[in-house]
Amino acid sequence: MDLIEKCINEAENVFIGTYNRYPVVLNYGNGMYLYDVYGKQYLDFTSGIGVFALGYGNREYVLALKNQIDLLLHTSNYFYNIPSIEGAKKLSKASGMDKVFFTNSGTEAVEGAIKLARKYHYKKTGKTGGEIVAMDHAFHGRTMGALSITGTKKYREAFEPLIGGVKFAEFNNLDSVKVSINENTCAVIMEPVQGEGGIYPATEEFIKGVRKLCDDKGILLIFDEIQCGMGRTGSMFSYQGYKVMPDIMTSAKALGCGVPVGAFAATKEVTAAFEPGDHGTTYGGNPMVTAAVSKVFDLFEYKKVTEHVNIMGQYLYQRLSELKDKHDIIKEHRGIGLMQGLEFEIPVKDIISAALDMGLILISAGTNVIRFLPPLILDHKHVDEMISILEQCIDKLNK
């Protein structure tokens, strides 16, 4: 039995079976590449599902973490610590929001946003039961609250009853949102670019129309920027590309570039609804993860990451469009920046497996879409390498 087989067998004996894992045991990373326990190289076009924006093994990032580990890993939220203050200041500045709450993950950030919206509604109206309008095909996480506003039935039905007071509208259909709103609606939540739902960007007309609708009705607008934020679409947060501001936003994934951290942030008016005891977390905002957050923002600014994404996003779009034009099996190409997708006429599972065998890591978004979420440091040669491998896989499938 070789090492990979041994590791997989041991893992299956000790892990609860909630993932369909590939038969690869990863060992280390460098830049755009990951390496397994035998040293096989993989070009990574998923960045850990949008996490490793700065690539693997960035020395400045690693040293910032090491330095903080030597100082202080954790302290409870009964006390202040400098990294969390610095991280919150930089997130506020980058997002345009006033105040921040650090969480351990994206789904917890969504939970906090839901609670904040409902508490704001309660303080404003004196009534409980504030309803939330979410979008069909949206994905917000797998905890009970986040699952309740995730717009794909197969994710929800086995775990019902979930939290009540949720309605689903059609993404990019303003009239559908309008008819979903009533006097009890407290918030509308959406991803400006749907990720798990198939890489669907909001139209400018839709996102601006929802903002105006929320303003007219006195309803909060929540943007989930967990996957599409942190430079992924060419703006620090994707809503900034639309020139629309939310009342509450959520962030995670590339916020920490590898450590488990998320956040929700909001305007002062909205955050004033929370009082001590309304929300909390043991690990959220600890010195280690917020030192990472602080360094990530420094590196994004120093390396001019968003400018680079705009350049490379155009090149990736060009090469994927060329690929679509050459292959009838590809139905559609869509996306923004370095968050793009190819929709195929067939399930993409076999294409992704073939690419993995050839040293390219890809993931799907649903059954028929290949999702491209590379580290934001990629260069033209990485795009060309990916296209070469992917085209070979498509050609093999068509034979």
Sequence and secondary structure as in RCSB ss.txt:
>XXXX:A:sequence
MDLIEKCINEAENVFIGTYNRYPVVLNYGNGMYLYDVYGKQYLDFTSGIGVFALGYGNREYVLALKNQIDLLLHT
SNYFYNIPSIEGAKKLSKASGMDKVFFTNSGTEAVEGAIKLARKYHYKKTGKTGGEIVAMDHAFHGRTMGALSIT
GTKKYREAFEPLIGGVKFAEFNNLDSVKVSINENTCAVIMEPVQGEGGIYPATEEFIKGVRKLCDDKGILLIFDE
IQCGMGRTGSMFSYQGYKVMPDIMTSAKALGCGVPVGAFAATKEVTAAFEPGDHGTTYGGNPMVTAAVSKVFDLF
EYKKVTEHVNIMGQYLYQRLSELKDKHDIIKEHRGIGLMQGLEFEIPVKDIISAALDMGLILISAGTNVIRFLPP
LILDHKHVDEMISILEQCIDKLNK
>XXXX:A:secstr
  HHHHHHHHHHHHS S     S  EEEEEBTEEEETT  EEEESSHHHHT TT BT HHHHHHHHHHHHH S  
 TTS  HHHHHHHHHHHHHH  SEEEEESSHHHHHHHHHHHHHHHHHHHHS S  EEEEETT    SSHHHHHT 
S HHHHGGG S  SSEEEE TT HHHHHHH  TTEEEEEE SEETTTTSEE  HHHHHHHHHHHHHHT EEEEE 
TTTTTTTTSSSSHHHHHT   SEEEE GGGTTTSS EEEEE HHHHTT  TTSS  SSTT HHHHHHHHHHHHHH
HHTTHHHHHHHHHHHHHHHHHHHHHH TTEEEEEEETTEEEEEESS SHHHHHHHHHTTEE EESSSSEEEE   
TT  HHHHHHHHHHHHHHHHHHH 
